Amino acid sequence: MRVLVIEDEVKLAELARRSLEEEGYRTEVALDGDTGLALASSEDFDLIILDWLLPKRDGRLVCETLRALGNKAPILMLTARASVDDRIAGLDAGADDYLTKPFAFGELLARSRALLRRGQSGASPYLTIADLVLNPATRRVRRGSREIILTVREFALLEVLLRYSGKVVTRSMIIERVWNVDFEGDSNVVDVYINYLRNKVDRGHSVKLIHTVRGVGYRLDATK
C-alpha cells in the first residue's frame, strides 16, 4: 500500500515516513501543499496524511481540491488546531479523520490502519491475475491453493507489478515505488528481486506471470 505524507516539518515528516515504512507501507513525503497536491493528483495513494498549516497551499485547500477532483483516498488531517470548530472545518473540507499535534506515532499508525481498512470496504481488497491473489490489507499472497511467503520488499515489488498488471513497469518506476526516490544503490537490485519473485511465484507453473521487456523493465500478465 502507498501512503503520501504532506508535512512541512522535516523531522516530523521523516519520523512519520520511517514509522509507516516499518509497518510495510511504501511512503512518499511532500514538504508543501503544491507538491503534495501535484503528487496526489498524478499518482494513486491508498492514504494521504495531510498537515493543515503548509507553505504555498494550506492543507484544507489541498483537501478540498482533491475532493473536487474526485480523489477518494482516505485523508488523515494533522494539525495543532484543537478547537471543535477547527475539527469541523477539517472534516467539512473532506478529511476522513483528524489528529491533533503533538501525537503519539502509535496513534498515527492505528488511525492509518483504520482508514486503510475503511478505504477498502467499498471495493475488492484483492489484487489478482490468473490464479495469483494478493491481499494488501492482510499482506498475504497465494497462487492457486499454495500460500507464498514474501519478504517486505518482495511483497512491495509484487504489489507494484499487480497494480500495473498488463503494462510495462520500468526499473526506475520500481525503484521509486519500492525503494523510494532517495535510493542510491545499483539498479541491478531490481533484477535480483525479480528473480526472487520468479522463484516463488512462477516456479513449477506452466503459465509464467512475470515477463521481462528487454531494455525497459517487466510486465505481469498470464500470456504463455
N, C-alpha and C positions, 0 to 999 in steps of 0.2 A: 504494500500500500504506500501511496505517496502523500506526504504532508508538506504544506507550504507554511513557513513561519514568516510573517511580515512584522518585523520588530526592529526599531532603530537603536535600541540599547544593545551594543555589540556583544557585551559579556552575557547578557540575558539570552540573546538570540542563540549564541553558541552553546550555552548550557542547555537550552531547550532542544537544539539540534542533537546534541550528544545524548541526552536522555531519550529522545524519540528513536534515534538510531540504535541505541542499546536494546530497545524494545522490538527492533526489527523493521521499523518504518523507514523508508527512503525519504530523506528530509532535505528540502531546499530552503534557503533563507533570502529574504529581500529586506533591505535596510531603509526603504522609504516607500511611500504609498504608490507612487507612479510605477516603480519597478515591480512592486507586488501585484498591482493591477494588471500590468502587462503579462507577467508570468501566469497569473491565474486565468487570464483571458485566452492565452495561447496554448496552454498545456492542461492536461487532466490531473487534478488532485483529488484525493479521497477526503481530505480535511484541510481547512485553512485556519491557522491560528493567527489572529489579527489584532495588533495593538491599536488603541484608539488614537493616541497622540503620535502622529507620524509626520515627518517632513514631506513637503511637496503636495501631499494629499492625505487628509486625515482618514483614520480607519472607518469612521462612519460613512464617509463619502465613498470609500473603496467598496464597502459592503453594499451600499445602495446601488452603486454602479454595476457590481457583479450580478446582483439580483435582477436589475433591469435588463441585463444582457442574457438572462436565462440561466446563469450559473447556479446549479443546485447543490454544490458541495457544502457539507456542513461547515459552519463558521463559528469558531470559539473566539469571542472578543475578550481581549486583555486590556485592563485599564486601572489607573489609580483612582478614577472617579467612583465613589462608593455610594452616592445617594440613590434613592429609589428612582427618582426622575431620570438620572443618567442611565440606570439599568434599563428602564423602559425605553429610552431613546435608542439604546443599542439594539434591543430586541426588535423595536419597530423598524429599524434600518435593515433588518433581515438576518441578524445574528441568531444562531440557534442556542447559544449558551453564553455565559458571562462569567469571567473570573477576575476578581479584584486583586490588584497588586498591594503588598507583596503576597506571594502564594507559595505553597509547597509544591515541588515538582511532582511528588506523588499524586497530588490532587490534579495537576495538569494532565498527567498520564491517564488517570482514572476518567476524567471528563472526556479526554480524547478517545479512549476506548469506547465509552458510552455513545459518543456522537458517531463514531465509525460503525458501530453496530446498528444504530438508528438509521444511518445513511444507506445501509444495505437492505433495510426492511422492505422497501418497495420494489426491489429488483432481485434477480437471482444472485446469490453470493458467489456462484461458481464461475470459474473461467475454464472452458473446455475446448478440446479439439479431438476428434475421433474418440478414443477410449481413455484419453488423458484428462484428468479432472484436478483442478487446483482450487482450494478454498482459501481466499486471502484472510478471512476472519479467524479461522482455526489454524491456518498455516499448515494444512495437511494436503498431501498430493497422492494420487493413486493413478495407476494405469491398469485398466481392466479391474481385476479383483486384487491386484497387488499394491500395497502401500509403498511409496517411495520416500525414503528418509533423505532429506536435503539439509545442507548447512544453510546458514542465514544468507550467504552470498549466492549460493546456488539457487535458493528459493527466489531471491530477488531477480536473478537473471531469467529464470523460467517465467516468472510473472510478467516481466517486460516482453518476452517473446510471445506470450499468450495474449497480452493486451494489443499487440500488433500482429496478431495471427493472420497469415496470408500475405503480409507485407515484409519488405526487406528492412531489417534493423541494422544500422551501421554500427561499427565498433565505437565510434565517437558517441552515438546515442546510448549505447550500452554503458560506456564508462560514465557518462553524465548521470544516468538514472540509477546505476547500481553502485558505482564507486564515488559519485558526486563530482561536481565540476572542479573541485580542487585537487583531483587525483593527478599525481605527477609521475607515476610509475610507467612501466613498459606496457604498451597496448597489447602485447602478446599475452598478457594475463587473461584477456577475453578469450583467446583461443584455448588457453589451458582450462578455463572454467566451462567452455562449451564442450570440451572433451569429457570433463567430469559429468556433465549433464547427459551426454550421449551414452555414457556407460550405464547411467542409472535409468534413463528414460527409454532409450531405443534398443539397447542390447537384448537380444532374444526375441525381438518382434520383427515380423516380415515387413511391416509398414514403418518406415523411418519418418519421424516427425521433424527432426532438426536438420536443416539443409544449409549448406554453405553456398553463398552467392559470391563467386570468386572475385576478389579485389574490392568487394563492397562490404559485406557483412554476412548476416544469417537471416533465414526465414523459417518460420514454423508452419508447416502445412502437412496434410495427410496424403500428398501425392507420392506414389511409389517412385 
